[in-house]
């Protein structure tokens, strides 16, 4: 079984269900048990976390009406048993590993100073490389947006070459980024 055949939530079981309720262009790929917990707003924290890394916490089934930022369910429709291994990672758990820290940043409702400062500790070129890779690999608008926030808040001028190429390429295609449009009366 290939790793891509595993449930996005638990990362242990085979995919049995493709759930398109939140976004038909990026459906959840789940095992039967995690699908049941998703639709009942009863995901374990690590399952919520794993889905939020891929889909962002801004999807309806994952958002803050149903889950805290640590993945604990507010309004579960069934009882949830959470063991130590079912808890979502904390900033302390991931801060020393760049890829895990980038995953963590995606699961936050907002990119706050504690995460920004943890990202600033890592090598700028490695961070830029990972951010660019994630930006191009994902089809998720929210994840792309978070990568751009990291560029602005963490990398700043060190990412200006990539940002300028993006702006130039966008203009070359006949489109201007929204932030570059002059205000029209």
DAZI-V490090 format. One record per backbone hydrogen bond with DSSP energy under -1.0 kcal/mol. CO is the residue of the C=O (numbers start at 1). NH is the residue of the N-H. If there is no record, write none. Layout:
co->(CO CO)
nh->(NH NH)
//
This chain:
co->(2 3 5 7 13 17 19 28 29 30 30 31 32 33 34 35 37 38 40 44 45 46 47 48 49 50 51 52 56 59 59 63 63 66 68 72 83 84 86 90 91 94 97 98 99 100 101 102 103 110 112 113 114 115 116 119 123 124 125 126 127 128 129 130 131 132 133 134 140 141 142 143 144 145 146 147 148 149 150 150 151 155 156 157 159 160 161 162 163 164 165 166 167 168 169 170 171 177 178)
nh->(5 6 15 11 7 30 28 19 8 16 17 35 36 37 38 39 42 41 77 48 49 50 51 52 53 54 55 56 59 62 63 66 67 74 71 68 86 87 46 94 95 97 101 102 103 104 105 106 107 112 116 117 118 119 120 122 127 128 129 130 131 132 133 134 135 136 137 138 144 145 146 147 148 149 150 151 152 153 154 155 156 158 159 160 163 164 165 166 167 168 169 170 171 172 173 175 174 180 181)
//
